[in-house]
Amino acid sequence: MNLGLAVKCNKIVKKYPMYKGNYDRLKGLLLPYYHPEEFTALNGIDLELHKGEILGIIGLNGSGKSTLSSIIAGITYPDGGTLEVDGEVSMMAASAGLDNYLTGMENIKYKGILLGFSKAEIAEMTPDIIKFADIGEHIHMPLRTYSSGMKSRLGFAVSVHMNPDILIIDEALAVGDNSFTDKCMNKMNEFKENGKTIVFVSHAVTQMNDFCDRVMWLHKGKTLGIEKPEKIINPYCWFAREFNGLTNEERSRFEPTLQFYQEKYL
């Protein structure tokens, strides 16, 4: 892989079996000739992400954003194509990589050990993580008792203080309050200034305008374009408005292109 690249995806494909129930799932496990209908979450994704680059990923629900993020993070694996990653990756989705039955404190140690940190290193970063998360006495309670916002706070605090080479943020800021979101954006800007690579998956496209170097538009598992924010965000927003006004039948037949919306709305 090119030394300047942090991530290289070549023709990435990911499919999920569509089981209709537990009986179908059991057949899939026991019968080698049984092949259920599959949903193609990603279909031939190419991506070169440079070190120090900030990439935003936009798309409607079900477009493949989280699937691609999980593949880059090593949480799931592609069914086709190749992936190369140069650097330590940390994924920040609400409670990603955390254990519901461990306390906040135990989760800090657990995540640190998984990422290869020593006990001394974990102990040194723990006070900063606790201060950043700012969830009070809940830090000593099991994660399963947390609200979604508290999980997001702890997950983000742990991820950024582990100082990864590549940080993936998957809709994690959507559940936080405005003050915490501002704190997170400040931390992400600090990462940006330090030359870290960031993948920012979000519906909050206004944040991407100023923060991202490029934005990738996914639709039904395919890439419609990767452009500078000003070349892609407004066309995507107009597409989303039009798409939401279509019937389900119209949506199934609709095949948007970036060029069409750029010519119409830029």
C-alpha positions in Angstrom: 0.0 0.0 0.0 1.1 3.6 -0.7 2.9 4.9 2.4 0.7 8.0 2.4 -2.5 5.9 2.7 -4.2 5.0 5.9 -7.0 3.0 4.4 -7.4 1.3 1.0 -10.6 -0.5 0.0 -10.7 -2.3 -3.3 -14.0 -3.6 -4.6 -15.3 -4.3 -1.1 -18.5 -6.4 -1.0 -20.5 -7.3 2.1 -23.7 -9.5 2.1 -26.0 -10.5 4.9 -28.3 -13.6 4.8 -32.0 -12.6 5.2 -33.3 -15.3 7.6 -37.1 -15.2 8.1 -36.9 -16.7 11.6 -35.0 -19.0 13.9 -35.9 -22.1 11.8 -34.4 -20.5 8.7 -31.3 -19.6 10.8 -30.9 -23.1 12.0 -31.2 -24.5 8.5 -28.5 -22.1 7.5 -26.2 -23.4 10.2 -26.8 -27.1 9.6 -27.6 -27.5 5.9 -24.6 -26.6 3.6 -26.8 -26.6 0.5 -29.3 -24.1 2.0 -28.7 -20.6 0.9 -31.2 -17.9 2.0 -31.9 -14.7 0.2 -29.1 -12.2 0.8 -29.0 -8.5 1.3 -26.1 -6.7 -0.3 -25.0 -4.0 2.1 -21.9 -3.0 0.1 -21.3 -3.6 -3.6 -17.8 -2.9 -5.0 -16.6 0.0 -2.7 -13.3 1.6 -3.7 -11.7 4.1 -1.3 -8.3 5.5 -0.7 -8.1 7.5 2.6 -4.9 9.4 3.1 -3.1 9.8 6.4 -4.2 12.9 8.2 -7.4 13.2 6.1 -10.9 13.7 7.4 -13.5 11.8 5.5 -17.2 12.3 6.0 -19.6 9.5 5.0 -23.3 10.4 4.2 -26.2 8.4 2.9 -29.7 7.4 3.9 -30.4 4.8 6.5 -29.4 1.4 5.1 -27.0 2.8 2.5 -24.0 0.9 4.0 -22.3 3.6 6.1 -22.0 1.7 9.3 -21.1 -1.6 7.5 -18.2 0.1 5.8 -17.1 1.7 9.1 -17.2 -1.7 10.8 -15.1 -3.3 8.1 -12.4 -0.6 8.3 -12.4 -1.0 12.1 -12.0 -4.8 11.8 -15.3 -5.5 13.6 -16.7 -7.4 10.6 -15.1 -8.7 7.4 -15.9 -8.2 3.7 -17.2 -11.1 1.6 -15.3 -9.9 -1.4 -12.6 -7.4 -2.3 -9.5 -6.4 -0.3 -8.9 -4.0 2.6 -5.5 -2.6 3.8 -5.3 -0.5 6.9 -2.1 1.2 8.2 -2.4 2.2 11.8 -4.3 1.5 15.0 -8.1 2.0 14.6 -10.6 3.0 17.2 -14.3 3.0 16.4 -16.6 5.4 18.3 -20.2 4.3 18.0 -22.4 4.5 21.1 -21.0 1.7 23.4 -18.9 0.1 20.6 -16.4 -2.2 22.1 -17.8 -1.8 25.6 -19.4 -4.5 27.8 -22.9 -3.9 29.2 -22.2 -5.9 32.3 -19.0 -4.1 33.3 -18.9 -0.7 35.1 -17.6 2.4 33.4 -14.3 2.0 35.3 -14.0 -1.6 34.3 -14.8 -0.8 30.7 -11.9 1.7 30.6 -9.5 -1.0 31.8 -11.1 -3.6 29.5 -10.8 -1.5 26.3 -7.3 -0.5 27.2 -6.2 -4.1 27.6 -7.8 -5.1 24.3 -5.8 -2.3 22.6 -2.6 -3.5 24.2 -2.0 -0.8 26.8 -0.1 -1.6 30.0 -1.8 -1.3 33.4 0.4 1.8 34.1 -0.6 3.4 30.8 -4.3 2.7 31.5 -4.0 4.1 35.0 -2.4 7.3 33.7 -5.1 8.0 31.1 -8.1 7.0 33.3 -8.5 10.4 35.2 -8.6 12.3 31.8 -11.2 9.8 30.5 -13.4 10.2 33.6 -13.1 14.0 33.4 -14.0 14.1 29.7 -17.0 11.7 30.0 -18.3 13.7 32.9 -20.9 11.2 34.0 -20.4 11.5 37.8 -20.9 8.5 40.0 -22.3 6.5 37.1 -18.7 5.7 36.2 -18.9 3.0 39.0 -22.2 1.5 37.7 -22.7 -1.2 35.0 -23.0 0.1 31.5 -26.5 -1.5 31.1 -27.8 1.1 33.5 -26.6 4.0 31.3 -28.7 6.2 29.0 -27.7 6.3 25.4 -26.2 9.7 26.0 -24.1 8.4 28.9 -22.9 5.5 26.8 -21.9 7.9 24.0 -20.0 10.1 26.5 -18.0 7.2 27.9 -17.4 5.6 24.5 -16.1 8.8 22.9 -13.9 9.6 26.0 -12.3 6.2 25.9 -11.8 6.1 22.1 -10.1 9.5 21.8 -7.9 9.1 24.9 -6.5 5.8 23.5 -4.9 8.1 20.9 -5.5 5.9 17.8 -4.0 6.6 14.4 -7.5 6.3 12.8 -10.6 7.3 14.6 -14.0 6.3 13.2 -17.0 8.2 14.6 -20.3 6.5 13.7 -23.3 8.6 14.6 -22.0 8.8 18.2 -22.6 12.5 18.6 -26.2 12.3 17.7 -27.2 11.2 21.2 -25.2 13.7 23.2 -26.3 17.2 24.4 -25.1 20.3 22.7 -22.3 21.1 25.2 -20.9 17.6 25.0 -21.1 17.7 21.2 -19.1 20.9 21.2 -16.5 19.3 23.5 -16.3 16.3 21.1 -15.9 18.6 18.0 -13.1 20.5 19.8 -11.3 17.2 20.5 -11.8 16.1 16.9 -10.3 19.4 15.7 -7.3 18.7 18.0 -6.9 15.3 16.4 -7.1 17.0 13.0 -4.4 19.4 13.9 -2.2 16.5 15.1 -2.5 14.8 11.7 -4.8 12.0 12.7 -7.1 10.2 10.2 -10.8 10.5 11.0 -13.8 8.9 9.4 -16.9 10.8 10.4 -20.2 9.0 9.7 -23.2 11.3 10.4 -26.5 12.8 9.3 -25.3 16.1 10.6 -24.0 17.3 7.3 -23.6 20.9 8.4 -20.7 19.8 10.7 -19.0 18.1 7.8 -18.9 21.4 5.7 -16.2 22.9 7.9 -14.6 19.8 9.4 -14.1 17.3 6.5 -11.6 17.3 3.7 -13.8 15.1 1.5 -17.3 13.5 1.8 -18.3 10.1 0.5 -22.0 9.6 -0.6 -23.2 6.0 -0.3 -26.6 4.8 -1.7 -27.8 1.3 -1.6 -24.3 -0.1 -0.9 -22.7 1.8 -3.8 -20.5 4.9 -4.0 -22.2 7.8 -5.8 -19.2 10.1 -5.3 -16.3 11.3 -3.2 -15.9 15.1 -3.4 -15.0 18.2 -1.4 -17.9 19.0 1.0 -19.1 22.0 -1.0 -19.5 19.8 -4.1 -21.5 17.0 -2.5 -23.4 18.1 0.6 -26.0 20.4 -1.0 -26.8 18.0 -3.9 -27.2 15.2 -1.3 -29.6 17.3 0.8 -31.7 18.1 -2.2 -31.7 14.4 -3.2 -32.8 13.4 0.4 -35.7 15.8 0.3 -36.9 14.4 -3.0 -36.4 10.8 -2.0 -38.4 11.2 1.2 -41.4 12.4 -0.9 -41.4 9.2 -3.0 -43.5 6.1 -2.5 -41.8 2.8 -1.6 -42.3 1.6 -5.2 -40.8 4.8 -6.6 -37.8 4.6 -4.2 -37.1 1.0 -5.3 -36.7 2.1 -9.0 -35.0 5.4 -8.3 -31.3 5.5 -9.2 -29.8 9.0 -8.3 -26.5 10.2 -9.6 -24.2 12.9 -8.1 -23.8 14.6 -11.5 -27.6 15.1 -11.9 -27.9 16.8 -8.5 -24.7 18.9 -9.0 -26.0 20.2 -12.3 -29.4 20.9 -10.9 -28.5 22.5 -7.5 -25.0 23.9 -7.7 
